[in-house]
Amino acid sequence: MSSDSSRSLRTAWLVVVLLLPVALLNYLDRQMLATMKSSVMESIPSIQSNENWGLMLGQFKWVYAFLSPVGGYLADRFSRRYAICGSLFVWSAVTWWTGHVTTFNELLWARTLMGISEAFYIPAALALISDYHTGATRSRAVGLHQMAIYLGVITGGFSGYVADAPHLGWRFAFDACGLFGMFYAVPLVMLLRDAPRQMSADGRIVARATVSDAMFSLLTNLSFILLVLYFTLPALAGWVVRDWMPAILKEQFHIGQGQAGVSAAVYWQVAAIVAAIFGGWLADRWMRTNIRGRIYVSAIGMLLIIPAMFGVGNAGSLGIAVACLVLFGLGWGLFDGNNMPILCQIVRPELRATGYGIMNLVSISCGGLADWGFGRMRDAQVPLNVIFGVFASAAIVSVVLVLLIRPRAELARG
């Protein structure tokens, strides 16, 4: 390997390392609210019902989803670096404010602002990583970034103990995370750099697409439409598992808030970390011999999610529920770590953040409906096995969808 290649590879991995704390905070701030549900509802009586709680969770997702394509397009058009750092600072300030709200309406506004600010991060971050990491390391790099997301969920799972601690409480957790994020945004903006602009075959810098050009290119791409649907269907289960599982386990098995948070988040997220690392390595290796290697690894992950969802809905003990969640985590890690790498095989580099933003728009909008709908169904006493049976059926459809995607040879390793 030449010295220039070695330096470029170090820079590429430095970008991933710099983004790890940001990815962790991105999901820690979300998971804490789900884990500390009992404490927050006790402290803010005006929330009143599970339906209102689900509405608040859904409000975040709908705003986040609507603005994800906007954040992605701005990152493609102007700067991924500034989209990332600005997003981190603003959502951290909102996180701090969340620890000081006293009414349901204030909490709803806080989650709305959280959705606005966080919408600019994930599309820009994954596109930046993909800019620096070509086909040889792309799945591993994205998998490592997703690992930090899972660590954020794991850390958030322990926040129930913080909420229950007499001298700390749920407000302290939001204060601490908000302040750390605001401080980290300052060195990040100085150290992070956008990748060099893409060059065309004749040596010219690739022009940045207009809004109309970007939408036309993406929405007339059948493989992209299939990927959007594939990305969306498992998210119905994914968001409910993240947002509602602590409360589900607490109610079903009569355990404390701290134990429920750990059981609902830690084990399956650890499994997802293992799967993301292994899946990244396997996908990169499979790509050496088969252009569909990343698609096959992702499909394997989806096949694991199907029995996991049936199992969660029918678990008769906490141990069985956790085991099914671990299986879900293994499948999720294989699936989640390969979505952006698959996108890179079907969409031009200058459209990647916009494309991922559209994927977020559809997926998370549906996830918000799932949160709200799940709250209504729980209030109506709909059995869990019925709800999770629907999620398993959606995963079956997803396997078919991903296998229909056709990667483009000229994009597969670039």
N, C-alpha and C positions, 0 to 999 in steps of 0.2 A: 504494500500500500504506500502511495506517495505521501510526502509530508503535507501537501495541500489536501489530499483526501482524508488523511488522519485528522487534520485540523477541522475540516468540515464536519466530520463525524462527531468530534468532541463538541463542536458548537451545536450540532443537532441534538445531542443528548443533554447538553446544558439547558436548552430550551425546555425540554421535558421536566428536568429537575426543578427549574424555576417555577414551573406551573403546578407542581405537585401540591404545595400548600394552598394554592388558590382553588384547585379542584376539591381538596379536602374541605375547605371552608364552604364551598358552593353547596355541598350536600349536608354538611354538619348543621348549617343554619336551618335547613329544611327539616332534617330528621329530629332535631331537638323538640320542635313543636309537636310532632306526632308522639314522641316518647313521653313528653311532659303534659299530655292532654288533661289528665285529671287535675293536676295542680293549676294549670292555666284556667280551666273551667271553674274551679273552685274560687280562684282569685278574681275572675271576671264573670260574675253571675249572669250578666246580660247576654252571654252566649246562649244559654238556656237549653239547647237541644243538640242531638247528634246531627240533625239536618242542617242547623246553622254552622256547626263545626265543619261539616262536609262542604257547605257553601263557601266558607272561608278558605278551605284547602283548594276548592275548585277555582275560586277567584284568582288566586296566585297563578294557577296553571293557565287559565284563559288569557290573562294579561301577558304572561310569559310566552305563551304560544303565539299570540297575535303579533308580538313584536320580534319574535325570533327571526323571521325572514328579513325584517328591517335591520336588525343587528348584524345578520349574516351579510346582507348586501353592503352595508357601510364598511364592514371589515374587508370585503372583497374590493370595494371601490376606493377606499382610502387607506386605512391602517389597521391591521389585526392587533398590533401592539397597543395602540391607544384604546381600542375597543375593550381589550382585556383589562388593562389597568384602570380605566375609568369605571368599568363595570364593578370591579372589585371594591374600589373606594366607596362608590355610592351604595352598593348593597350592604357593605359593612356598616355604614352610617345608619341605614335603615334597620339593620340587625340590632344595633345599639338602641335605637328608638323603640323597637319592639319590646324591649325589657322595661319600658316606662309607660306602656299603654294601660288604660284603666277601664275601657268600655269595648264592647263588641265592634262598634263602628270604627273606633280607633285601630283595633286589631285588623279589621277588614282593609282599612286604608294602608296600614303597614304592609300587609301581604300584597296589596296591589302595587305599592312602590317597590317591593322586593321583586315582584314579577317583572316590572319594567327594567330594573337595573340588572338582574341576572340574565335577562334575555340576550344580552350582548356578549356573554362570556363563552359558552360552549361552542357555538359555531365558529367563532374566531379562534379559540384555542385549538380545536381539532384541525382546523384548516392550517394554522401556523405549524403545528407538528407535522402535518402531511407535506407542507412546503419544504420542510427541512429533511424529512425522512422519505427517501424514495422507496421503491418496492421491496428492497432487500431488508429493511428494518421497520417498515411502516406499521405492521400489525403489532409488533412488540412494543413500539413507542406508544401507540394509541392504547394498548393494553395496560402499560405502566401508568399512563394518565388516568385511565378508568379505575385502576387499583386505588389511586388516591381518593377517588370518589367513594369507593366502597369503604375505605378507611374513615372517611367522613361520616358515613352512615353508622359504622361501628362505634365511633366516638360518640355520635349522637345517641346511640343506644344506651350508653352509660349515663346520659344526662338525667335519667329518672332518679338516680341516686343523688345527683346534685339538687334536683327539685325537692327531694324528700329531706335533705339535710337542713336542720333548723337554722344554721347560721349562713346558709348560702341561698338556696331557693332558685326557682326558674328564672327570675329576673337577672340574677347574677350571671348565669350562663350566657344570656344574650348580651349583657354588658361586656363581658370578657371577650367573646368572639368578635363583636363589633369593633372594639378598640384594636385588637390584634390585626384584623383585616385592614383597617385604615392605615395603620403604621406600615404594614408590609407593602402596601401599594406604592409607597415612596421609593424604596430601593428597586422594586420590580420595574418601574417605568424607566429607571436609569440603566438597568442591566439587560432588559429584553429588547430584541431588535426584530424588525420585519425581515423576512427572507428576500433575497434579490428577486427582482421581477422576472417572470417567465419569458423565455425567448422563443420565437417562432423558428421554423426550419430554415428560413432565409436570414436568420440573425437579427430580426427586429424584435423589439420589446412588444409583448402581447398587449393589445389594447384592453382596457377595462370595460366590461360590458355595461351598456345602459340598462335601466330597469326593464324596458320592453324586450330587449334582446335576451336578457337573462331569463325572464319568464317564458318567452317563446322557446328558447333552447331547452329549458328544463321540463316544461309541461308538455312538450311534444316528444319527449324521450320515454318510450314505453318502459324500459328497464328502470328508469328513475321512478315512474309511477308505481311500479311493482315494489320497489324498495321502500317507498313511502308507506304503502299498505303493510308491507312486512314489518317495518319499524313500528307501526301503530298498534297492531293487534296485540302483541305481547305486553305493550305498555299498559293496557287496561288492567292486567293482573299486576304488573310491576309497581304501579303507583298505589294500588290498594294494599299490596304487601308492605310497601314502605310506610304509607300513611296510617293504615288501620290495624296492622298486625299487632302492635303493642296492646292496643285496646281489646282486640279480639282474644288474645291469649290471656289477658288479665281477667276478662269476663268469663271465658270458657273454662279456665282451670283455676280460678280463684287465687291468683298469686299477686304479689305486690307490684307496684309500678316499676320499681327498679329491675326486678327479675323479669318482668314482662318485656321491658325495653331491651334488655340484653338478649333474651331468648328470641325476640322477634327480629333483631338486627344483626347481632354479632356473628352467629354461626353461619348463616347463609351468605353474609358478606365476606367472611373468611373464605368460604368455598368459592365465591365469585372471584376473589383475588387469585386464588390458586388456578382457577379455570382461565382467567384473563391472561395470566403469565404463560401458562401452558398453551392456551389457544393461540396467543400471539406467535409463539415459537412454532407451533404446528402449522399455522396458516402461512407464515413466511417460508417455511420449509416446503410445504405442499405446493406453493406458488412456483417453485423452481422447476417443477415437472408438469404442473397443470394450472392453466389460467383461471380455473374455477376453484382453486384450493381454498380461498377465503370463504367462498359461498358454501362449500361443503362443511367446513368447520362450523360456520354459523348454523347450518341446518342441523348438525349433530346436537348443538346446544338446544335448539328448539325441541328436538325429540326428547330431551331430558325434562324440559319444562312441562310437557303434557302429563306424564304420570305424577309429577310433583304437585300440580294443581288439583288433580283428583284426590291425591293423598291429603293435602291440607284441608280440603273441604270435608273429609270424612275421618279426620284424626280423632281417636278416642282418648288420647293422653298427650301430655305436653311433650314427652319424648318422641312420639310418632310425629307430632306436628313439626318439631325441630328437625327431625330427620328428613321430612318432606321439604322443608325450607332449605336444607343443605343441598338436596338434589336440585331444587329450583335455582340456588346460587350457582351451582356448577353449570347448569344450562345457560343462565343469564350471563355469566362471564364469557362463555364462548360466543354468545350472540352479541353482547354489547361491545366487545373489543374489536369487532370486525365490521361494524356498520359504516364508519367513515372510510376504512380501507376499501370496502366494496363500492361505496360512492365514488371514490377516486378512480375506480375501474370503468365507470360509466359516464362521468361528468368531467368537463375540462377543468384545469386547475383554477382558473380565474372565477369559477362559479361554485367552488366547493362550499364556502361558508354560506352563501345564499341557499344552495341546495340543502345543506344540513338545517338551515333555519326553517325552510319549508317543511322538512321532515318533522322538526320540533313543533311547528304550527299545527299540523294535523294530529300528531301523536299526543301531544300534551293537552290539546283541546279535548280530545277524547278521554284522556286521563282525568281531566277535571270533571267531565261528565260522569266518569266511573266513580270518582270520589263522592260527588254529590248523590249519585244514584245509590251507591253502597250505603251511605248514611240513611237515605230514605228506606231502603230495603231492610236495614237493621231495625229501624224504628217500627217497621211493619212486620218484624219477626220472620222474614224470609229465611229459610234454612241455608246455612253456609255451604252445604254440599251442592245445592242448586246453583248458587252464585259462582263457586269455583269450578263447577262443571262447565259452565259457559266459557270461563277463561280457558279451560283446557281445550274446548272445541275450537276456540279462536287460534290457539297454538297449532292445532292440526292444519288449519287453513294456511297458516304462515309458512309451514314447511313447503307446501306446494308453491307458494308465491316466490320464495327465495330461489327455488330451483329453476324457475322460469326466467330469471334475470340472465341477460347475455352481456358479459363484459366485453369491452372493446380492446382489441390487441394493442393499439397504439397508446392506450392509457394504462394498461394493466400494470406496468412496472415503472411508470414515470411519476 
